[in-house]
Amino acid sequence: MKTKRIDINEVKPTAYKPIFDLYNDLKKSTLSTLAFLLIQIRASQINGCAYCVQSHIKEAVQQGEKQYRIHALSTWRESPFFTEEEQIILEMTEEITNISTHGLSEKLYQKAIKLFEEEEIADIIMGICCINVWNRIGRATLMEPIPSQD
């Protein structure tokens, strides 16, 4: 049985401000809305954050993302539905989310630097970091997904 945990926003409302500032900056960055949502969904799947998975899938559908791509996201390496750019973003998401395993490999970094400008790589890395912060908050405080009214 889960016990109720604190709501950080109630206990310390200012704690979220820098994370929201980063999130809002990323929404205006070189990352497309779709690329940022793919990062958010994939990292949330890896981290097991049900709240964020549900929230970002709902947002992706509202933004016009195709259901078949969302369903294939956890098996993107075996799927023909993702562009080369998206595959690199997803691989970076996995390596950075699992940073203690290997870090961001030199091989992947070199692939990325050939395909993306430096500012784009910075935005990808910061997007991955941002959702990982939210996932850790969600998991630590046992945030539960809210059923969709759709």
C-alpha positions as CSV (number, residue, x, y, z in Angstrom):
1,M,0.0,0.0,0.0
2,K,1.3,3.4,-1.0
3,T,1.5,6.1,1.6
4,K,0.7,9.7,0.7
5,R,3.8,11.7,0.2
6,I,4.5,15.4,0.2
7,D,3.4,17.7,-2.6
8,I,6.5,19.7,-3.1
9,N,4.5,22.5,-4.8
10,E,2.5,22.9,-1.6
11,V,5.4,22.5,0.8
12,K,7.9,24.7,-1.1
13,P,6.2,26.5,-4.1
14,T,9.4,28.2,-5.2
15,A,11.2,24.9,-5.7
16,Y,9.7,24.3,-9.1
17,K,10.5,27.8,-10.5
18,P,14.0,27.0,-11.9
19,I,12.7,23.8,-13.5
20,F,9.7,25.6,-15.0
21,D,12.1,28.3,-16.3
22,L,14.2,25.6,-18.0
23,Y,11.1,23.9,-19.4
24,N,9.8,27.2,-20.8
25,D,13.2,28.0,-22.3
26,L,13.3,24.6,-24.0
27,K,9.8,25.2,-25.4
28,K,11.3,28.2,-27.3
29,S,14.6,26.4,-28.2
30,T,15.8,24.7,-31.4
31,L,13.9,21.5,-30.2
32,S,10.7,21.0,-32.1
33,T,7.7,20.3,-30.0
34,L,7.7,16.7,-31.3
35,A,11.3,16.1,-30.5
36,F,10.9,17.4,-27.0
37,L,7.9,15.2,-26.5
38,L,9.8,12.1,-27.8
39,I,12.5,12.9,-25.2
40,Q,10.0,13.3,-22.4
41,I,8.1,10.1,-23.2
42,R,11.1,7.9,-23.7
43,A,13.0,9.2,-20.6
44,S,9.8,8.8,-18.5
45,Q,9.4,5.2,-19.8
46,I,13.0,4.4,-18.8
47,N,12.5,6.0,-15.4
48,G,9.2,4.4,-14.8
49,C,7.4,7.7,-14.2
50,A,3.7,6.8,-14.9
51,Y,2.6,10.3,-14.3
52,C,5.0,11.8,-16.9
53,V,4.4,9.0,-19.4
54,Q,0.7,9.6,-19.3
55,S,1.0,13.4,-19.4
56,H,3.4,13.6,-22.3
57,I,1.6,10.9,-24.4
58,K,-1.6,12.9,-24.0
59,E,0.2,16.1,-25.0
60,A,1.8,14.3,-28.0
61,V,-1.6,13.0,-29.2
62,Q,-3.0,16.6,-28.9
63,Q,-0.1,17.8,-30.9
64,G,-0.9,15.4,-33.7
65,E,1.6,12.6,-33.0
66,K,0.5,9.3,-34.5
67,Q,-0.5,6.5,-32.1
68,Y,1.6,3.9,-34.0
69,R,4.7,5.9,-33.3
70,I,3.9,6.3,-29.7
71,H,3.3,2.6,-29.4
72,A,6.6,1.9,-31.1
73,L,8.6,4.3,-29.0
74,S,9.8,1.7,-26.5
75,T,11.1,-0.4,-29.4
76,W,12.3,2.5,-31.6
77,R,15.5,0.7,-32.6
78,E,13.5,-2.1,-34.3
79,S,10.9,0.3,-35.7
80,P,11.0,2.0,-39.2
81,F,8.9,4.9,-38.0
82,F,11.6,7.3,-36.7
83,T,13.9,9.5,-38.7
84,E,17.7,9.4,-38.3
85,E,17.5,12.6,-36.3
86,E,14.9,11.2,-34.0
87,Q,16.9,8.0,-33.6
88,I,19.9,9.9,-32.5
89,I,17.8,12.0,-30.1
90,L,16.2,8.8,-28.6
91,E,19.6,7.2,-28.3
92,M,21.0,10.3,-26.5
93,T,17.9,10.2,-24.3
94,E,18.7,6.6,-23.3
95,E,22.4,7.2,-22.7
96,I,22.0,10.4,-20.7
97,T,19.0,9.1,-18.7
98,N,21.1,6.0,-17.8
99,I,24.2,8.3,-17.3
100,S,25.8,6.0,-14.7
101,T,26.1,3.1,-17.2
102,H,28.4,4.7,-19.8
103,G,27.7,8.4,-20.0
104,L,27.1,9.9,-23.4
105,S,29.4,7.8,-25.6
106,E,31.9,9.4,-27.9
107,K,30.5,7.4,-30.8
108,L,27.0,8.8,-30.3
109,Y,28.3,12.3,-29.6
110,Q,30.2,12.2,-32.9
111,K,27.0,11.1,-34.8
112,A,25.1,13.9,-33.2
113,I,27.7,16.6,-33.9
114,K,27.6,15.6,-37.6
115,L,23.8,16.0,-37.8
116,F,23.0,18.8,-35.4
117,E,24.4,22.3,-34.7
118,E,26.0,22.8,-31.2
119,E,23.0,24.8,-30.0
120,E,20.7,22.0,-31.0
121,I,22.9,19.4,-29.1
122,A,22.8,21.7,-26.0
123,D,19.0,21.9,-26.3
124,I,18.7,18.1,-26.6
125,I,20.9,17.5,-23.6
126,M,19.1,20.1,-21.5
127,G,15.7,18.7,-22.6
128,I,16.8,15.2,-21.4
129,C,18.1,16.7,-18.1
130,C,14.8,18.6,-17.6
131,I,12.5,15.6,-17.9
132,N,14.9,13.5,-15.8
133,V,14.4,16.1,-13.0
134,W,10.6,15.9,-13.3
135,N,10.8,12.1,-13.4
136,R,12.8,11.9,-10.2
137,I,10.3,14.3,-8.5
138,G,7.4,12.2,-9.7
139,R,8.9,8.9,-8.6
140,A,10.1,10.2,-5.2
141,T,6.7,11.7,-4.4
142,L,4.7,8.9,-5.9
143,M,2.8,11.1,-8.2
144,E,0.0,9.2,-9.9
145,P,-1.3,9.7,-13.4
146,I,-4.7,11.5,-13.7
147,P,-7.2,9.5,-15.8
148,S,-7.9,11.3,-19.1
149,Q,-11.4,12.7,-19.6
150,D,-11.1,12.1,-23.4
